[in-house]
């Protein structure tokens, strides 16, 4: 019987991963397994950025195969992912770099098993180059290799003949994207099936994403027609630049359109045909698990145990405080409330009560005197009073650059961020304040998702977040015009804003498409709004003005986003490497201008 080793893959540590693989092989021997399969790039890790251009690192990772092959003695077969360097001087990248392949190796009884075409490994055929993936930057594909040699790439996809349960069976091996072939002309799974493969192992390194497992299951179900399809994924965290991705595992076995077994998410474990199936979870629960897992493992990665955060009395900070407490334990979480004269008694009281509910350290650190001193110094030097916006920013920066940085130094901690995706998309934050910190736990959640997450946390951990905090409507409380006790709140209707931003960010829609939905009376349906658009705007002119403002802010405030700390990515499209933006000038499509004039003329 075969076994899937859903292992923790530590990026950039082939030594640790090699030992883990060897330990798992030895355990499989003790369990009398015929075959054990590991994830894609199980030795070096997958998301390494331009570490892949370090030739010595690549060769070192490849040479880790030697001891793994040695571990297969005494009749066990192992399949694992690793990098394959091309040592021939005649075959390099176009710019002269060392050519590399994303490969899967098969070994049994102390020796590599090769296919008829004499290559020592299976090479990945399909190279993803969208979203967070950049395989073509680093790896040569089967397609490119076949084209270079004037050969048929299908000849590179041949099943192995391996012994499983004392029976010689035809086994296909593919790598991650090779299964997600809907929009490619090459179909590796179908090619192997046409060559009578009875089982196909897919070695994956596939990050968690909202609704991704459902799509993954649909693909596996469809491709398991008349065949056994085994999906082996890894767990732990990896990153490309500033996006921290969690790898959920969720390794699974499908046979004849049916899910036979599935591993638990976010857990290093083994899976066989006799493993049960984890109960299906709501998407918000998966997001919750991903965030807690990412925080816990990220703090291990940066060698820190303690975190300091601003507990403001609003839902964003309460959710972050709860996530940090669940991930790092209450003894490692330090919270600070930093009121100015604009902070209401309501939010100050709620912040203290929330800290007591979490059983975490809590300090009150008033900032008004410091803000007044700064304002006085500026007035003395420049001879005029500070404008209201500058005064708001002074409060913000004083909290983070002075207070939280100082508290963090005292506790040998790092401080963290309460920003959400709605705010960052609209630039509703202060430069050199919100864009400080070590990690953004909820940056990839829209404001309405933050509320949803808060309510879910309370179902998982009863009353962990105060209901009063969940129900209060947010306010920045940086001026007389922002006061929760006077019903003076943030300038957004998040129920509408978040659905509009989803169209722009996740779906990459242009404003002209939103205007077309409005013209055709399908905006509520397309945006999945709970209410007709008339509820949110008093007239058409107000709707169009808001549409243009939201889109303009989204593009304009990229310069703030680019300076922010790492974020935990959970959505279909996260800012940073997953959504590669550029500083561009304003441009409105001619089609939009004409359509806008047409709509306003008809309104008149």
C-alpha positions as CSV (number, residue, x, y, z in Angstrom):
1,X,0.0,0.0,0.0
2,X,1.2,3.5,-0.7
3,X,1.3,6.5,1.6
4,X,1.3,10.3,1.1
5,X,3.7,12.1,3.4
6,X,2.1,15.5,3.9
7,X,5.2,17.1,5.3
8,X,6.3,20.5,6.6
9,X,8.6,21.9,3.9
10,X,10.9,24.6,5.3
11,X,11.9,26.9,2.4
12,X,15.6,27.3,1.9
13,X,16.5,24.5,4.3
14,X,17.3,21.4,2.2
15,X,19.1,19.9,5.2
16,X,16.1,19.9,7.5
17,X,13.8,18.7,4.7
18,X,16.1,15.9,3.6
19,X,16.2,14.5,7.1
20,X,12.4,14.8,7.4
21,X,12.0,12.8,4.1
22,X,14.4,10.1,5.3
23,X,12.6,9.8,8.6
24,X,9.3,9.5,6.8
25,X,10.7,6.8,4.5
26,X,12.0,4.8,7.5
27,X,8.6,5.2,9.2
28,X,6.8,3.9,6.1
29,X,9.1,0.9,6.1
30,X,8.1,0.1,9.7
31,X,4.5,0.3,8.5
32,X,5.2,-2.1,5.7
33,X,4.3,0.4,2.9
34,X,5.4,-0.3,-0.6
35,X,5.6,3.3,-1.7
36,X,5.7,6.8,-0.2
37,X,5.2,10.0,-2.1
38,X,6.2,13.5,-1.0
39,X,5.2,17.0,-2.2
40,X,6.7,19.2,-5.0
41,X,10.1,20.7,-4.2
42,X,10.1,18.8,-0.9
43,X,13.9,19.2,-0.5
44,X,14.6,22.9,-1.2
45,X,11.2,24.4,-0.8
46,X,9.2,26.1,-3.6
47,X,8.9,29.8,-3.0
48,X,12.4,31.0,-2.7
49,X,12.5,34.1,-4.8
50,X,15.8,34.7,-6.6
51,X,17.5,32.4,-4.2
52,X,17.0,30.1,-7.2
53,X,19.8,32.0,-8.9
54,X,22.3,30.9,-6.3
55,X,23.9,28.0,-8.3
56,X,25.7,26.5,-5.2
57,X,22.4,26.4,-3.3
58,X,20.7,24.6,-6.3
59,X,23.5,22.0,-6.5
60,X,23.6,21.5,-2.8
61,X,19.8,20.8,-2.8
62,X,20.2,18.4,-5.7
63,X,22.9,16.5,-4.0
64,X,20.6,15.9,-1.0
65,X,19.1,13.2,-3.2
66,X,22.0,10.9,-2.5
67,X,21.0,10.0,1.1
68,X,17.3,10.0,0.2
69,X,18.0,7.3,-2.5
70,X,20.1,5.4,0.0
71,X,17.1,5.4,2.4
72,X,15.0,3.4,-0.1
73,X,17.0,0.2,0.4
74,X,15.1,-2.8,1.6
75,X,12.3,-2.7,-0.9
76,X,10.5,0.6,-0.6
77,X,9.8,3.1,-3.4
78,X,9.9,6.9,-2.8
79,X,8.8,9.7,-5.0
80,X,9.8,13.2,-4.1
81,X,10.2,16.7,-5.5
82,X,13.6,18.5,-5.9
83,X,15.4,20.8,-8.3
84,X,17.3,19.2,-11.2
85,X,20.3,21.3,-12.4
86,X,21.5,20.9,-16.0
87,X,25.2,20.4,-15.8
88,X,25.8,20.4,-19.6
89,X,27.7,23.5,-20.7
90,X,25.8,23.5,-24.0
91,X,22.4,23.9,-22.3
92,X,21.9,27.0,-20.2
93,X,19.3,29.7,-19.8
94,X,19.2,32.4,-22.6
95,X,21.1,34.7,-20.3
96,X,23.8,32.2,-19.5
97,X,22.4,31.2,-16.1
98,X,22.5,27.6,-14.8
99,X,19.5,25.8,-16.3
100,X,17.2,24.2,-13.7
101,X,14.1,21.9,-13.8
102,X,11.3,21.5,-11.3
103,X,11.5,17.7,-11.1
104,X,10.2,14.6,-9.4
105,X,12.5,11.7,-8.6
106,X,11.6,8.1,-8.2
107,X,13.9,5.7,-6.3
108,X,13.6,2.1,-5.1
109,X,16.0,-0.3,-3.4
110,X,18.9,2.1,-3.3
111,X,18.7,3.3,-6.9
112,X,17.0,5.9,-9.1
113,X,14.4,4.5,-11.5
114,X,14.5,6.1,-14.9
115,X,12.0,6.0,-17.8
116,X,12.8,4.7,-21.2
117,X,14.1,8.1,-22.4
118,X,16.9,7.9,-19.8
119,X,16.2,11.0,-17.8
120,X,16.8,10.7,-14.1
121,X,13.6,12.5,-13.2
122,X,10.1,13.7,-14.3
123,X,10.2,17.3,-15.4
124,X,7.3,19.7,-14.7
125,X,5.4,20.3,-18.0
126,X,3.2,23.3,-17.2
127,X,4.8,26.4,-15.8
128,X,2.4,28.8,-13.9
129,X,3.3,32.4,-14.4
130,X,0.2,34.1,-12.9
131,X,-0.7,35.4,-9.5
132,X,2.0,34.5,-7.0
133,X,3.7,32.0,-9.3
134,X,6.8,32.7,-11.4
135,X,8.0,29.2,-12.5
136,X,9.1,30.4,-15.9
137,X,11.6,32.8,-14.3
138,X,13.4,30.0,-12.7
139,X,12.7,26.6,-14.3
140,X,12.9,25.1,-17.8
141,X,9.7,23.1,-18.7
142,X,9.2,19.9,-20.6
143,X,7.5,21.9,-23.3
144,X,10.5,24.2,-23.8
145,X,12.9,21.3,-23.7
146,X,11.0,19.3,-26.3
147,X,10.8,22.4,-28.6
148,X,14.5,22.9,-28.2
149,X,15.3,19.3,-29.2
150,X,12.6,19.1,-31.9
151,X,10.9,16.3,-30.0
152,X,7.4,15.5,-29.0
153,X,6.8,16.6,-25.4
154,X,4.3,13.6,-25.0
155,X,7.2,11.3,-25.2
156,X,8.5,12.8,-22.0
157,X,5.4,11.7,-20.1
158,X,5.7,8.0,-19.6
159,X,4.3,5.9,-16.7
160,X,6.7,4.0,-14.4
161,X,6.2,0.3,-13.7
162,X,6.2,0.0,-9.9
163,X,5.3,-2.7,-7.4
164,X,2.3,-1.8,-5.2
165,X,0.7,-4.5,-3.0
166,X,2.8,-7.1,-4.7
167,X,1.4,-6.2,-8.1
168,X,3.3,-4.4,-10.9
169,X,1.3,-1.3,-11.8
170,X,1.7,1.5,-14.3
171,X,2.1,4.7,-12.3
172,X,2.2,8.3,-13.7
173,X,3.9,11.2,-12.0
174,X,3.1,14.8,-12.6
175,X,3.9,18.0,-10.8
176,X,1.3,20.5,-9.4
177,X,0.3,22.7,-12.3
178,X,0.3,19.7,-14.6
179,X,-3.1,18.9,-13.1
180,X,-4.5,22.4,-13.5
181,X,-4.5,22.2,-17.3
182,X,-7.9,23.6,-18.2
183,X,-6.5,26.5,-20.2
184,X,-3.3,24.8,-21.5
185,X,-3.0,22.9,-24.8
186,X,-0.9,20.3,-23.1
187,X,-2.8,17.8,-20.9
188,X,-0.3,15.7,-18.9
189,X,-3.0,13.7,-17.0
190,X,-4.8,12.7,-20.2
191,X,-1.5,11.7,-21.9
192,X,-0.6,9.4,-19.0
193,X,-4.1,7.9,-19.0
194,X,-3.8,7.3,-22.7
195,X,-0.6,5.3,-22.0
196,X,-2.5,3.1,-19.5
197,X,-1.4,4.6,-16.3
198,X,-3.5,3.1,-13.5
199,X,-2.5,5.6,-10.8
200,X,-1.3,9.2,-11.1
201,X,0.6,10.9,-8.3
202,X,0.5,14.7,-8.4
203,X,3.3,16.2,-6.3
204,X,2.1,19.7,-5.3
205,X,3.2,22.8,-3.5
206,X,-0.1,24.6,-3.6
207,X,-0.8,27.6,-1.2
208,X,-4.1,28.0,0.6
209,X,-6.6,30.5,-0.9
210,X,-10.2,31.4,-0.3
211,X,-12.5,28.9,-2.2
212,X,-9.4,27.1,-3.7
213,X,-10.1,23.7,-2.1
214,X,-13.5,23.5,-3.8
215,X,-11.9,24.1,-7.2
216,X,-9.2,21.7,-6.4
217,X,-11.7,19.0,-5.6
218,X,-13.7,19.6,-8.7
219,X,-10.6,19.2,-10.9
220,X,-9.5,16.0,-9.1
221,X,-13.0,14.5,-9.3
222,X,-13.2,15.2,-13.0
223,X,-9.7,13.8,-13.8
224,X,-10.2,10.7,-11.7
225,X,-12.4,9.1,-14.3
226,X,-11.4,5.4,-14.6
227,X,-8.2,6.1,-12.6
228,X,-6.8,6.6,-9.1
229,X,-5.5,10.2,-8.7
230,X,-3.3,11.0,-5.7
231,X,-2.7,14.6,-4.7
232,X,0.3,15.2,-2.3
233,X,0.6,18.7,-0.9
234,X,2.8,20.2,1.8
235,X,2.2,22.3,4.8
236,X,4.0,25.3,6.5
237,X,4.5,28.8,5.2
238,X,6.5,30.2,2.3
239,X,6.7,33.6,0.8
240,X,7.4,35.6,-2.4
241,X,8.7,39.0,-1.3
242,X,6.0,40.4,1.0
243,X,3.2,37.8,0.6
244,X,3.2,35.1,3.3
245,X,1.4,32.1,1.9
246,X,0.2,29.2,4.1
247,X,0.3,25.7,2.6
248,X,-2.7,23.8,3.9
249,X,-1.9,20.3,2.7
250,X,-5.3,18.8,2.3
251,X,-3.7,15.9,0.5
252,X,-6.4,13.7,-1.1
253,X,-7.0,10.5,-2.9
254,X,-9.7,10.3,-5.7
255,X,-10.8,7.2,-7.5
256,X,-13.5,6.9,-10.2
257,X,-15.0,10.4,-9.4
258,X,-15.1,9.7,-5.7
259,X,-13.0,11.1,-2.8
260,X,-11.6,8.2,-1.0
261,X,-9.4,9.8,1.7
262,X,-8.2,13.3,2.7
263,X,-5.6,14.6,5.2
264,X,-6.3,17.3,7.8
265,X,-5.4,20.8,6.7
266,X,-2.4,22.6,8.2
267,X,-1.0,19.5,9.8
268,X,2.0,17.3,9.1
269,X,0.5,13.9,8.7
270,X,0.4,10.8,6.6
271,X,-2.5,9.6,4.5
272,X,-3.4,6.2,3.0
273,X,-6.4,4.7,1.3
274,X,-7.8,3.9,4.8
275,X,-7.6,7.4,6.0
276,X,-10.9,9.1,6.6
277,X,-12.2,12.3,5.1
278,X,-12.0,15.6,7.1
279,X,-15.4,17.2,7.6
280,X,-16.0,20.0,5.1
281,X,-15.6,23.5,6.7
282,X,-17.0,26.9,5.9
283,X,-14.6,29.2,4.1
284,X,-14.4,31.6,7.0
285,X,-13.2,28.7,9.3
286,X,-10.5,27.9,6.7
287,X,-9.4,31.5,6.7
288,X,-9.3,31.6,10.5
289,X,-7.2,28.4,10.6
290,X,-4.9,29.8,7.9
291,X,-4.3,33.1,9.8
292,X,-3.6,31.5,13.1
293,X,-1.3,29.0,11.5
294,X,0.6,31.7,9.6
295,X,1.0,33.9,12.6
296,X,2.3,31.0,14.8
297,X,4.8,29.8,12.1
298,X,5.9,33.2,11.0
299,X,6.9,34.2,14.5
300,X,9.0,31.0,14.6
301,X,10.6,32.0,11.3
302,X,11.6,35.5,12.5
303,X,12.7,34.1,15.9
304,X,10.3,36.2,18.0
305,X,7.9,35.1,20.7
306,X,6.2,38.3,21.8
307,X,4.0,40.8,20.0
308,X,2.8,44.3,20.9
309,X,-0.4,45.7,19.4
310,X,-2.7,48.7,19.7
311,X,-6.0,47.7,21.2
312,X,-8.3,50.5,20.2
313,X,-11.8,49.3,21.1
314,X,-12.7,48.7,17.4
315,X,-13.3,45.4,15.7
316,X,-10.0,45.3,13.7
317,X,-7.7,45.5,16.7
318,X,-9.9,43.1,18.7
319,X,-9.7,40.5,15.9
320,X,-5.9,40.9,15.6
321,X,-5.6,40.6,19.4
322,X,-7.7,37.4,19.4
323,X,-5.7,35.9,16.5
324,X,-2.4,36.7,18.2
325,X,-3.5,35.3,21.5
326,X,-4.7,32.1,19.9
327,X,-1.4,31.7,17.9
328,X,1.2,32.9,20.5
329,X,-0.6,32.4,23.8
330,X,-1.8,35.2,26.1
331,X,1.6,35.5,28.0
332,X,3.2,36.7,24.8
333,X,0.7,39.4,23.8
334,X,1.0,42.9,25.1
335,X,-1.7,45.4,24.2
336,X,-1.7,49.2,24.5
337,X,-4.4,51.8,24.3
338,X,-3.1,55.2,23.3
339,X,-5.9,57.8,23.7
340,X,-5.8,61.4,22.6
341,X,-8.5,63.9,23.5
342,X,-10.5,62.7,20.5
343,X,-10.9,59.1,21.8
344,X,-14.3,58.4,23.3
345,X,-14.9,56.9,26.7
346,X,-16.8,54.1,24.9
347,X,-13.8,52.8,22.9
348,X,-11.4,53.3,25.8
349,X,-13.6,51.2,28.1
350,X,-14.1,48.6,25.4
351,X,-10.4,48.2,24.8
352,X,-9.7,47.6,28.5
353,X,-12.6,45.1,28.8
354,X,-11.3,43.3,25.6
355,X,-7.9,42.9,27.1
356,X,-9.4,41.5,30.3
357,X,-11.5,39.0,28.2
358,X,-8.3,37.8,26.5
359,X,-6.3,37.8,29.7
360,X,-3.4,39.7,28.1
361,X,-1.2,42.5,29.4
362,X,-2.8,45.9,28.9
363,X,-1.4,49.4,29.3
364,X,-3.0,52.8,28.8
365,X,-0.5,55.3,27.3
366,X,-2.1,58.8,26.7
367,X,-0.5,60.7,23.8
368,X,-2.2,64.1,24.0
369,X,0.6,65.8,25.8
370,X,3.2,64.6,23.3
371,X,0.9,65.6,20.4
372,X,0.4,69.1,21.9
373,X,4.2,69.5,22.4
374,X,4.9,68.5,18.8
375,X,2.2,70.9,17.5
376,X,3.6,73.7,19.7
377,X,7.1,73.1,18.4
378,X,6.0,73.3,14.8
379,X,4.0,76.5,15.4
380,X,7.0,78.0,17.1
381,X,9.4,77.1,14.2
382,X,7.1,77.7,11.2
383,X,5.0,80.5,12.7
384,X,1.5,79.0,11.9
385,X,-0.8,76.5,13.4
386,X,-0.8,72.9,12.1
387,X,-3.7,72.0,9.7
388,X,-6.2,69.4,10.9
389,X,-5.0,66.6,8.6
390,X,-1.4,67.1,9.8
391,X,-2.6,67.0,13.4
392,X,-4.4,63.7,12.7
393,X,-1.2,62.2,11.2
394,X,0.9,63.4,14.2
395,X,-1.4,61.4,16.5
396,X,-1.1,58.3,14.3
397,X,2.7,58.5,14.0
398,X,3.2,59.2,17.7
399,X,1.3,56.0,18.6
400,X,3.4,53.7,16.4
401,X,6.8,55.3,15.8
402,X,7.2,56.3,19.5
403,X,4.9,54.4,21.8
404,X,4.7,50.9,20.3
405,X,8.2,50.9,19.1
406,X,9.4,51.7,22.6
407,X,7.1,49.1,24.3
408,X,8.4,46.5,21.8
409,X,12.0,47.3,22.7
410,X,11.2,46.8,26.4
411,X,9.7,43.4,25.8
412,X,12.0,42.2,23.0
413,X,8.9,42.0,20.9
414,X,7.7,43.2,17.5
415,X,4.6,45.2,16.9
416,X,1.9,44.4,14.5
417,X,-0.8,46.0,12.3
418,X,-4.6,46.3,12.4
419,X,-5.0,47.4,8.7
420,X,-7.7,45.7,6.6
421,X,-8.0,45.4,2.8
422,X,-10.8,48.0,2.4
423,X,-8.7,50.6,4.2
424,X,-5.5,49.9,2.4
425,X,-7.3,49.8,-1.0
426,X,-8.5,53.4,-0.4
427,X,-5.4,54.7,1.3
428,X,-7.3,55.3,4.5
429,X,-4.2,55.1,6.6
430,X,-1.2,57.3,7.6
431,X,2.1,56.8,5.9
432,X,4.9,55.9,8.4
433,X,2.2,54.7,10.9
434,X,0.0,51.9,9.7
435,X,2.8,51.0,7.2
436,X,5.1,50.2,10.1
437,X,5.2,46.9,11.9
438,X,6.4,43.3,11.4
439,X,3.3,41.7,9.8
440,X,-0.2,42.5,8.7
441,X,-2.5,39.7,9.9
442,X,-5.8,40.9,8.4
443,X,-4.6,43.0,5.5
444,X,-6.1,40.5,3.0
445,X,-9.6,40.7,4.6
446,X,-12.2,43.3,3.6
447,X,-13.9,45.1,6.5
448,X,-17.0,43.0,6.1
449,X,-14.9,39.9,6.3
450,X,-13.3,41.1,9.5
451,X,-16.7,41.4,11.1
452,X,-17.6,37.9,9.8
453,X,-14.3,36.5,11.2
454,X,-15.0,38.2,14.6
455,X,-18.4,36.4,14.8
456,X,-16.9,33.1,13.7
457,X,-14.2,33.4,16.4
458,X,-16.9,33.7,19.0
459,X,-18.6,30.5,17.7
460,X,-15.2,28.7,18.0
461,X,-14.2,30.4,21.3
462,X,-17.4,31.6,22.9
463,X,-17.4,35.4,23.8
464,X,-13.7,35.8,23.1
465,X,-14.4,39.1,21.3
466,X,-16.8,41.5,22.9
467,X,-20.2,41.8,21.1
468,X,-20.2,45.5,21.8
469,X,-16.9,45.8,19.8
470,X,-18.3,43.8,16.9
471,X,-21.5,45.9,16.8
472,X,-19.9,49.4,17.1
473,X,-19.5,51.2,13.8
474,X,-15.8,52.2,13.3
475,X,-14.3,55.7,13.5
476,X,-10.8,56.8,13.3
477,X,-11.3,59.2,16.3
478,X,-8.6,61.6,15.2
479,X,-10.6,64.8,15.2
480,X,-13.9,66.3,16.4
481,X,-15.5,65.0,13.2
482,X,-14.9,61.4,14.2
483,X,-16.7,60.4,17.4
484,X,-18.6,57.1,17.9
485,X,-20.6,58.6,20.7
486,X,-21.9,61.3,18.3
487,X,-22.5,58.9,15.4
488,X,-19.6,60.4,13.5
489,X,-18.0,57.4,11.7
490,X,-15.7,56.3,8.9
491,X,-16.7,57.7,5.5
492,X,-17.5,54.4,3.9
493,X,-20.5,52.1,3.4
494,X,-18.5,48.9,3.7
495,X,-21.3,46.7,2.6
496,X,-21.2,48.3,-0.9
497,X,-17.5,49.4,-0.9
498,X,-16.2,45.9,-0.3
499,X,-18.2,44.3,-3.1
500,X,-17.0,47.1,-5.5
501,X,-13.4,46.7,-4.5
502,X,-13.7,42.9,-5.0
503,X,-14.6,43.6,-8.7
504,X,-11.5,45.9,-9.1
505,X,-9.0,43.9,-7.1
506,X,-9.9,40.2,-7.4
507,X,-11.6,40.3,-10.7
508,X,-9.6,43.1,-12.3
509,X,-12.7,44.9,-13.7
510,X,-12.5,48.3,-15.2
511,X,-15.0,51.1,-14.1
512,X,-16.6,51.0,-17.5
513,X,-17.8,47.4,-16.8
514,X,-19.3,48.6,-13.5
515,X,-21.1,51.4,-15.3
516,X,-22.4,48.9,-17.9
517,X,-23.8,46.8,-15.1
518,X,-25.5,50.0,-13.7
519,X,-26.9,50.9,-17.1
520,X,-28.3,47.4,-17.7
521,X,-29.9,47.2,-14.2
522,X,-27.8,44.2,-13.2
523,X,-25.4,45.9,-10.7
524,X,-27.0,44.3,-7.7
525,X,-26.7,40.8,-9.2
526,X,-23.1,41.3,-10.5
527,X,-21.8,42.7,-7.3
528,X,-23.8,40.3,-5.2
529,X,-25.3,43.2,-3.2
530,X,-27.8,42.5,-0.4
531,X,-29.7,45.6,-1.4
532,X,-30.4,47.6,-4.7
533,X,-27.9,50.3,-5.5
534,X,-30.5,53.0,-4.7
535,X,-30.1,52.2,-1.0
536,X,-26.5,53.4,-1.1
537,X,-26.7,56.5,-3.2
538,X,-29.3,59.3,-3.4
539,X,-29.0,59.7,-7.2
540,X,-27.0,58.6,-10.3
541,X,-24.6,61.5,-10.0
542,X,-23.6,60.4,-6.5
543,X,-23.1,56.8,-7.6
544,X,-20.8,57.8,-10.5
545,X,-18.9,60.2,-8.3
546,X,-18.3,57.4,-5.8
547,X,-17.3,54.9,-8.5
548,X,-14.6,57.3,-9.8
549,X,-13.4,58.2,-6.4
550,X,-13.0,54.6,-5.3
551,X,-11.1,53.6,-8.5
552,X,-8.9,56.7,-8.3
553,X,-8.0,56.1,-4.7
554,X,-7.2,52.4,-5.4
555,X,-4.6,53.5,-8.0
556,X,-3.4,56.6,-6.3
557,X,-2.5,55.0,-2.9
558,X,-0.4,52.3,-4.3
559,X,2.5,54.3,-3.0
560,X,1.3,53.7,0.6
561,X,0.8,49.9,0.0
562,X,4.3,49.5,-1.4
563,X,5.9,50.6,1.9
564,X,3.9,48.2,4.1
565,X,5.1,45.1,6.0
566,X,4.6,41.5,5.0
567,X,0.9,40.3,4.7
568,X,-0.8,37.0,5.2
569,X,-2.4,36.1,1.8
570,X,-5.8,34.3,1.9
571,X,-7.8,35.8,-0.9
572,X,-8.2,35.2,-4.6
573,X,-5.9,38.2,-5.2
574,X,-3.8,39.7,-2.6
575,X,-1.8,43.0,-2.9
576,X,1.9,42.7,-3.5
577,X,3.4,39.8,-5.5
578,X,0.0,38.3,-6.1
579,X,-1.2,41.6,-7.6
580,X,1.8,43.4,-9.2
581,X,0.9,47.1,-9.4
582,X,2.8,50.0,-10.9
583,X,2.8,53.8,-10.3
584,X,0.7,55.0,-13.3
585,X,-0.9,58.2,-14.3
586,X,-4.7,58.6,-14.2
587,X,-6.5,57.2,-17.3
588,X,-10.2,56.9,-17.9
589,X,-11.2,54.8,-21.0
590,X,-12.9,56.8,-23.8
591,X,-15.7,54.2,-23.6
592,X,-16.3,55.1,-20.0
593,X,-16.6,58.8,-20.7
594,X,-19.1,58.2,-23.5
595,X,-21.1,55.8,-21.4
596,X,-21.2,58.2,-18.5
597,X,-22.4,61.1,-20.7
598,X,-25.1,58.8,-22.2
599,X,-26.4,57.8,-18.7
600,X,-26.4,61.3,-17.3
601,X,-28.1,62.6,-20.5
602,X,-30.8,60.0,-20.1
603,X,-31.2,60.8,-16.5
604,X,-31.9,64.4,-17.4
